[in-house]
Amino acid sequence: MSGTGFHVHGPHDHELEHAAQSAHGGNGMVNQIAMFTAIIATVGAIFSYMGGATQANAGLFKNNAAIKKTEASNQWNYFQAKSTKQSLAELARDLAPEDKRAPYQARVDRYEREKGEIKTVADKMEAEATAWDQRSEQQMHQHHRWAQATTVLQVAIALAAIALLTRKKWLEYGMFAVAGVGLVIGGLAILHL
């Protein structure tokens, strides 16, 4: 503004005033998208955390399964050692004179009984390993759901930025639709589906 009261607008002044008015108006596209972006980013951060937690759980459960498989393998090796001893005792029994077979038969019977006990423990450990594997797979499935939900919400945030830059209403609707899909996928993760 000059000293005489004459005022000259620059070429972009009108656009800046218009943008400032719509930003302060409360109902403008800018405020709506900004609020939407903040909410979706917060939900996305929670989904991302849950995805990381389920992935960590899956790794821990897989580790537990490996430990149980190793313990079961050790038991089966022990079972095999008892089988070998039993076979040797049977051979000694069969080669021994009739009056000296009783101690060897007692060993054969003892090894057979011990093998049964070892087999029971090994089968139990294998079942535990299978259960840990299943829990790991369930956690990984849930992790994938969380990751999918997070990715879709990130796409919605990108659409929000593009909608702000282009001022296209159809992009604003698109961001709401994509965010809705992300929330549904997050719901599936919560429900373990």
C-alpha positions in Angstrom: 0.0 0.0 0.0 1.3 3.4 -0.9 1.0 6.6 1.1 -1.9 7.8 -1.1 -4.1 4.8 -0.3 -3.6 3.0 -3.6 -3.1 -0.7 -3.1 -1.7 -3.2 -5.7 -2.2 -6.9 -5.3 0.6 -9.3 -6.4 -0.4 -12.1 -8.7 -0.4 -14.7 -6.0 -1.9 -12.6 -3.2 -5.5 -13.6 -4.0 -4.6 -17.3 -3.9 -2.8 -17.0 -0.6 -5.7 -15.2 1.0 -8.2 -17.8 -0.4 -6.0 -20.7 0.9 -5.7 -19.0 4.3 -9.4 -18.5 4.6 -10.3 -22.0 3.7 -7.6 -23.3 6.1 -9.1 -21.3 9.0 -12.7 -21.9 8.1 -12.8 -25.3 10.0 -14.9 -27.0 7.3 -12.4 -26.7 4.5 -10.8 -29.6 2.7 -7.4 -28.8 4.2 -8.6 -29.2 7.8 -10.6 -32.3 7.0 -7.7 -34.0 5.3 -5.2 -32.9 8.0 -7.4 -34.4 10.8 -7.9 -37.5 8.8 -4.2 -37.9 8.1 -3.4 -37.5 11.8 -5.9 -40.1 12.9 -4.9 -42.6 10.2 -1.2 -42.1 10.9 -1.9 -42.9 14.6 -3.9 -46.0 13.8 -1.2 -47.0 11.3 1.4 -46.7 14.0 -0.6 -48.9 16.3 -1.0 -51.5 13.5 2.7 -51.3 12.8 3.5 -52.0 16.4 1.2 -54.9 16.5 2.7 -56.3 13.3 6.2 -56.1 14.9 5.0 -57.8 18.1 3.3 -60.7 16.3 6.4 -61.2 14.2 8.6 -61.3 17.3 6.2 -63.8 18.9 6.3 -66.0 15.8 10.1 -66.1 16.0 10.0 -67.0 19.7 7.4 -69.7 19.1 9.5 -71.1 16.2 12.5 -71.1 18.5 10.6 -73.0 21.2 9.5 -75.5 18.5 13.1 -76.0 17.5 14.2 -76.6 21.1 11.4 -79.2 21.6 12.4 -80.9 18.3 16.0 -81.1 19.5 14.9 -82.6 22.8 12.7 -85.1 21.0 15.6 -86.0 18.7 17.8 -86.6 21.8 15.1 -88.9 23.2 14.9 -90.8 20.0 18.7 -91.2 20.0 18.4 -92.5 23.6 15.7 -94.9 22.4 18.0 -96.1 19.6 20.8 -96.7 22.1 18.5 -98.7 24.3 17.3 -100.7 21.2 21.0 -101.5 20.4 21.6 -102.6 24.0 18.4 -104.7 23.9 19.6 -106.4 20.6 22.9 -107.2 22.2 21.3 -108.6 25.3 19.0 -110.7 23.0 22.0 -112.0 21.1 23.8 -112.8 24.3 20.7 -114.5 25.7 20.3 -116.6 22.5 24.0 -117.6 22.5 24.2 -118.4 26.3 23.6 -121.8 27.7 20.0 -122.4 28.9 20.9 -122.1 32.5 22.6 -118.6 32.0 19.8 -117.0 29.9 17.8 -115.5 32.8 20.0 -112.5 33.5 20.1 -111.6 29.8 16.3 -112.0 29.6 16.0 -109.6 32.5 18.1 -107.0 30.6 16.0 -107.5 27.5 12.8 -106.9 29.5 14.3 -103.8 31.3 15.4 -102.3 27.9 12.0 -102.9 26.5 10.4 -101.2 29.4 12.8 -98.2 29.3 12.3 -97.9 25.5 8.5 -97.5 26.2 9.1 -94.8 28.7 11.6 -93.0 26.4 9.1 -93.3 23.5 6.4 -91.7 25.6 8.6 -88.7 26.4 9.8 -88.3 22.8 6.2 -88.4 21.5 5.2 -85.8 24.1 8.1 -83.5 23.0 7.2 -83.9 19.3 3.6 -83.0 20.1 4.8 -79.9 22.0 7.1 -79.0 19.0 4.1 -79.3 16.6 2.0 -77.1 18.9 4.7 -74.4 19.0 5.0 -74.6 15.2 1.2 -74.1 14.9 1.3 -71.1 17.3 4.2 -69.6 15.3 2.2 -70.0 12.0 -0.8 -68.3 13.6 1.3 -65.4 14.7 2.9 -65.0 11.3 -0.6 -65.0 9.7 -1.7 -62.3 12.1 1.6 -60.4 11.4 0.8 -60.4 7.7 -2.6 -59.0 8.4 -1.2 -56.2 10.5 1.4 -55.5 7.7 -1.3 -55.4 5.1 -3.4 -53.0 7.1 -0.4 -50.8 7.8 0.5 -50.7 4.1 -3.1 -49.8 3.0 -3.2 -47.0 5.6 0.0 -45.6 4.3 -1.5 -45.6 0.8 -4.5 -43.7 2.2 -2.1 -41.1 3.7 -0.3 -40.8 0.4 -3.7 -40.2 -1.3 -4.5 -37.6 1.3 -1.3 -35.7 0.4 -2.1 -35.9 -3.3 -5.7 -34.7 -2.6 -4.3 -31.7 -0.7 -2.0 -30.8 -3.5 -4.5 -31.3 -6.4 -7.6 -30.3 -4.5 -9.4 -33.2 -6.2 -12.5 -34.2 -4.4 -12.5 -37.7 -5.9 -9.0 -38.3 -4.4 -10.4 -37.3 -1.0 -13.2 -39.9 -1.4 -10.6 -42.4 -2.5 -8.4 -41.8 0.6 -11.5 -42.4 2.8 -12.3 -45.6 0.9 -8.7 -46.9 1.0 -8.5 -46.1 4.7 -11.7 -48.0 5.3 -10.2 -51.1 3.6 -7.1 -50.7 5.9 -9.3 -50.6 8.9 -11.2 -53.7 7.8 -7.9 -55.6 7.4 -6.8 -54.3 10.8 -10.1 -55.7 12.2 -9.4 -59.1 10.6 -6.0 -59.0 12.4 -7.7 -58.3 15.7 -10.1 -61.2 15.1 -7.2 -63.5 14.1 -8.8 -64.1 10.7 
